[in-house]
Amino acid sequence: MIRFRDVHFSQGTQKILDGVTFDVAEGEVTVVLGPSGTGKSTLLWLILGLWKPDSGVIEIDGQETRGFGEREWKRTRQRLSMVFQENALFDSLSVGENIGYCLYRASTLTPEEIEKQVRQTMQIVELDPDRFIDRRPDELSTGQKRRVAIARAVANCNPEAIFYDEPTTGLDPHTARRIGDLIMKLRDMRGMTSIVVTHEIADALRVGNCFILLDGGKIAYNGDAAGLLACRDAPVRGFLEPFLRDIEELAPRVEAIGGRRPPAESPGVMAGTVR
């Protein structure tokens, strides 16, 4: 569905992405890992066309985005949704108005039809419509705000793909697990392609099918969970080191989704390779 080929991107004199190549398969959850400042969120802005690469090719469903005009971008963005790290809710609007915001502005649905869709979406993200639809964002917990943000992304014309920017940052472990469960639920219910940007390895291993690790603007790893944990490359080991306890606790899940973990001496996946 989404393809990057030798993509470079800089801000001023700072190189953010340095020859990045990868694919995002349709219907999968691709997790983008890496320390802060390595260009993880930049990938999302480039896919959405909010920033333009210095060079390289970005394709969405086989169409190269470099030649897109405003009409093509508008049509493409209607199929994509973004869940921002800060939730980006409108404080002056109710939960229901936040979730239905794009529908009220751009759809041909009646107000009654929009409310029905909003309520259905709230049930999907496990927010009781009768309790929460008229509340304001300042009456919600951080986890509830995150669910509203996800509901708004889902309600946006039934997108084919959702991008999550640090979806579990600032959440307690229990709430983070529930958000991870919700990401998988949307994938399974609607076949949604997802890209999850995070630096939390435990959350990543719970939701991901494919893993991309960025280091210094380059791809240090691209592959499945078992290969990630077995990879001996220095950038990969350096990133995983602080999370070893979490990794051991999640080992049974890694084996369940990716088969038996490779032995420790396995070389892993070479940097920059494509799925």
C-alpha positions as CSV (number, residue, x, y, z in Angstrom):
1,M,0.0,0.0,0.0
2,I,2.8,2.5,1.0
3,R,6.3,2.4,-0.4
4,F,9.4,4.5,0.3
5,R,12.4,4.2,-2.0
6,D,15.7,6.0,-1.1
7,V,13.9,8.9,0.6
8,H,16.0,11.8,1.9
9,F,14.7,14.6,4.0
10,S,16.4,17.5,5.8
11,Q,15.3,20.5,7.9
12,G,17.8,23.3,7.3
13,T,21.2,21.8,7.7
14,Q,20.0,18.8,9.7
15,K,19.6,15.5,7.9
16,I,16.5,13.7,9.2
17,L,16.1,10.8,6.8
18,D,19.0,9.4,4.9
19,G,18.1,7.1,2.1
20,V,15.1,5.3,3.7
21,T,13.5,2.3,1.9
22,F,10.7,0.2,3.1
23,D,7.2,-1.1,2.3
24,V,4.0,-1.0,4.4
25,A,1.8,-4.0,3.6
26,E,-2.0,-3.6,3.4
27,G,-3.9,-4.8,6.4
28,E,-0.8,-5.0,8.7
29,V,0.4,-3.0,11.7
30,T,3.8,-1.7,11.0
31,V,5.6,-0.3,14.0
32,V,8.3,2.4,13.5
33,L,10.7,2.4,16.5
34,G,13.7,4.5,17.4
35,P,14.9,7.1,19.9
36,S,13.5,10.6,20.0
37,G,14.7,12.7,17.1
38,T,15.4,9.9,14.6
39,G,12.7,10.9,12.1
40,K,9.9,8.5,13.1
41,S,7.0,11.1,13.0
42,T,8.6,12.6,9.9
43,L,7.6,9.5,7.9
44,L,4.0,10.2,8.7
45,W,4.1,13.8,7.6
46,L,5.7,12.7,4.4
47,I,3.1,10.1,3.7
48,L,0.4,12.7,4.2
49,G,2.1,15.1,1.9
50,L,2.4,17.8,4.7
51,W,6.2,17.8,4.0
52,K,8.0,16.9,0.8
53,P,11.1,14.8,0.6
54,D,14.3,16.2,-0.7
55,S,14.7,13.2,-3.0
56,G,13.5,9.7,-3.4
57,V,10.1,8.1,-4.2
58,I,7.0,7.7,-2.1
59,E,4.1,5.7,-3.5
60,I,0.6,5.1,-2.2
61,D,-1.2,2.3,-3.9
62,G,1.2,2.4,-6.7
63,Q,0.9,6.1,-7.3
64,E,3.9,8.3,-6.9
65,T,3.0,11.2,-4.7
66,R,5.7,13.6,-6.1
67,G,3.4,14.7,-8.9
68,F,0.2,15.1,-6.8
69,G,-1.7,18.3,-6.9
70,E,-4.1,19.6,-4.3
71,R,-7.0,17.5,-5.8
72,E,-5.0,14.3,-5.7
73,W,-3.8,15.0,-2.1
74,K,-7.4,15.7,-1.0
75,R,-8.6,12.5,-2.5
76,T,-5.7,10.5,-0.9
77,R,-6.1,12.1,2.5
78,Q,-9.7,11.1,2.7
79,R,-8.5,7.5,2.8
80,L,-5.9,8.1,5.5
81,S,-6.4,9.2,9.1
82,M,-3.9,10.4,11.8
83,V,-4.0,10.1,15.6
84,F,-1.8,12.8,17.0
85,Q,0.4,12.4,20.0
86,E,-1.3,15.4,21.7
87,N,-4.8,14.1,20.7
88,A,-5.5,17.5,19.0
89,L,-9.1,17.7,20.3
90,F,-11.1,20.9,20.2
91,D,-11.7,22.0,23.8
92,S,-14.8,24.0,22.9
93,L,-16.5,21.0,21.3
94,S,-18.2,18.0,22.9
95,V,-16.9,14.5,22.4
96,G,-19.5,13.8,19.8
97,E,-18.7,17.0,17.9
98,N,-15.0,16.2,18.0
99,I,-15.6,12.7,16.6
100,G,-17.9,13.9,14.0
101,Y,-16.0,17.0,13.1
102,C,-14.9,16.0,9.6
103,L,-18.3,14.5,8.8
104,Y,-20.1,17.7,9.7
105,R,-17.7,19.7,7.5
106,A,-17.3,17.4,4.5
107,S,-20.0,14.7,4.2
108,T,-23.4,14.7,2.7
109,L,-24.9,12.9,5.8
110,T,-27.7,14.5,7.8
111,P,-27.0,15.5,11.4
112,E,-29.1,12.5,12.5
113,E,-27.0,10.1,10.4
114,I,-23.8,11.7,11.6
115,E,-24.8,11.2,15.3
116,K,-25.7,7.6,14.5
117,Q,-22.2,7.0,13.0
118,V,-20.5,8.8,15.9
119,R,-22.3,6.6,18.4
120,Q,-21.4,3.5,16.6
121,T,-17.8,4.6,16.4
122,M,-17.8,5.4,20.2
123,Q,-18.9,1.8,20.8
124,I,-16.1,0.5,18.8
125,V,-13.5,2.3,20.9
126,E,-15.4,1.3,24.1
127,L,-16.7,4.7,25.1
128,D,-20.3,4.6,26.2
129,P,-22.1,7.1,24.0
130,D,-24.8,7.9,26.6
131,R,-22.1,8.8,29.2
132,F,-19.5,10.6,27.0
133,I,-21.0,12.1,23.9
134,D,-21.9,15.4,25.5
135,R,-18.8,15.8,27.6
136,R,-16.0,18.2,26.9
137,P,-12.3,17.1,26.5
138,D,-11.4,18.7,29.9
139,E,-13.8,16.2,31.6
140,L,-11.9,13.2,30.2
141,S,-8.9,11.2,31.4
142,T,-5.8,11.0,29.2
143,G,-6.8,7.5,28.1
144,Q,-10.3,8.6,27.3
145,K,-9.0,11.5,25.2
146,R,-6.9,9.1,23.3
147,R,-9.9,7.0,22.5
148,V,-11.8,10.0,21.3
149,A,-8.9,10.9,19.0
150,I,-8.9,7.3,17.6
151,A,-12.7,7.4,17.2
152,R,-12.4,10.7,15.2
153,A,-9.8,9.1,13.0
154,V,-12.1,6.1,12.4
155,A,-15.2,8.2,11.7
156,N,-13.4,10.2,9.0
157,C,-15.0,8.6,6.0
158,N,-14.0,5.1,7.0
159,P,-10.3,5.4,6.2
160,E,-8.2,2.5,4.8
161,A,-5.2,3.4,6.9
162,I,-4.6,5.0,10.3
163,F,-1.3,6.5,11.5
164,Y,-0.7,6.6,15.3
165,D,1.9,9.0,16.6
166,E,3.1,7.8,20.0
167,P,-0.4,6.4,20.9
168,T,0.6,5.2,24.4
169,T,2.9,8.0,25.5
170,G,1.8,9.4,28.9
171,L,-0.5,6.5,29.7
172,D,-0.3,4.1,32.6
173,P,0.5,0.5,31.7
174,H,-3.1,-0.7,31.9
175,T,-4.4,2.0,29.7
176,A,-1.6,1.6,27.2
177,R,-2.4,-2.1,26.9
178,R,-6.1,-1.2,26.2
179,I,-5.1,1.3,23.5
180,G,-2.9,-1.5,22.0
181,D,-5.8,-3.8,22.0
182,L,-7.9,-1.2,20.3
183,I,-5.4,-0.8,17.5
184,M,-5.5,-4.6,16.9
185,K,-9.3,-4.6,17.1
186,L,-9.5,-2.0,14.3
187,R,-7.1,-4.0,12.2
188,D,-9.1,-7.2,12.7
189,M,-12.6,-5.6,12.3
190,R,-11.9,-3.4,9.4
191,G,-8.7,-4.7,7.8
192,M,-7.1,-1.3,8.4
193,T,-3.5,-0.7,7.5
194,S,-1.8,0.9,10.5
195,I,1.5,2.6,11.1
196,V,2.4,3.0,14.8
197,V,5.2,5.4,15.7
198,T,6.5,4.7,19.2
199,H,9.7,4.3,21.3
200,E,8.0,1.9,23.7
201,I,9.1,-1.6,22.8
202,A,6.6,-3.4,25.0
203,D,3.7,-1.7,23.3
204,A,5.2,-2.3,19.9
205,L,5.6,-6.0,20.4
206,R,1.9,-6.3,21.5
207,V,0.5,-4.8,18.3
208,G,3.0,-5.1,15.5
209,N,3.4,-7.4,12.5
210,C,6.4,-5.7,11.0
211,F,9.0,-3.5,12.7
212,I,11.2,-0.7,11.4
213,L,13.9,0.7,13.6
214,L,15.4,4.1,12.7
215,D,18.8,5.1,13.8
216,G,20.6,8.3,12.6
217,G,18.1,8.7,9.8
218,K,18.7,5.3,8.4
219,I,16.9,2.0,8.8
220,A,18.7,-0.2,11.2
221,Y,16.2,-3.1,11.1
222,N,13.2,-4.0,9.0
223,G,11.4,-7.3,9.7
224,D,9.4,-9.3,12.2
225,A,9.5,-9.4,16.0
226,A,11.5,-12.5,16.3
227,G,14.2,-11.2,14.0
228,L,14.2,-7.9,15.8
229,L,14.9,-9.5,19.2
230,A,17.6,-11.8,17.7
231,C,19.4,-9.1,15.7
232,R,23.0,-8.5,16.9
233,D,23.6,-5.2,15.1
234,A,24.9,-2.5,17.5
235,P,22.1,0.1,16.8
236,V,19.4,-2.6,17.4
237,R,21.0,-3.9,20.6
238,G,21.6,-0.4,21.9
239,F,17.9,0.5,21.4
240,L,16.6,-2.7,23.0
241,E,19.0,-2.8,26.0
242,P,16.8,-0.7,28.3
243,F,13.7,-2.8,27.6
244,L,15.1,-6.3,28.3
245,R,12.8,-6.9,31.2
246,D,9.7,-6.0,29.1
247,I,11.0,-8.1,26.3
248,E,11.3,-11.2,28.5
249,E,7.8,-10.8,29.8
250,L,6.5,-10.6,26.2
251,A,8.5,-13.5,24.9
252,P,5.5,-15.9,24.8
253,R,3.6,-13.4,22.6
254,V,6.6,-13.0,20.2
255,E,6.8,-16.8,19.9
256,A,3.0,-17.0,19.2
257,I,3.0,-14.4,16.5
258,G,6.3,-15.0,14.9
259,G,7.1,-18.6,15.6
260,R,10.1,-19.8,17.6
261,R,12.5,-17.0,18.4
262,P,15.8,-17.3,16.5
263,P,18.9,-18.2,18.6
264,A,20.9,-15.3,20.0
265,E,23.7,-15.6,17.5
266,S,21.3,-15.1,14.6
267,P,22.5,-12.1,12.5
268,G,19.0,-10.6,12.1
269,V,18.1,-8.5,9.1
270,M,20.6,-6.3,7.3
271,A,20.1,-2.6,7.6
272,G,18.0,-1.0,4.9
273,T,16.4,-4.2,3.5
274,V,12.8,-4.3,2.4
275,R,10.1,-6.7,3.6
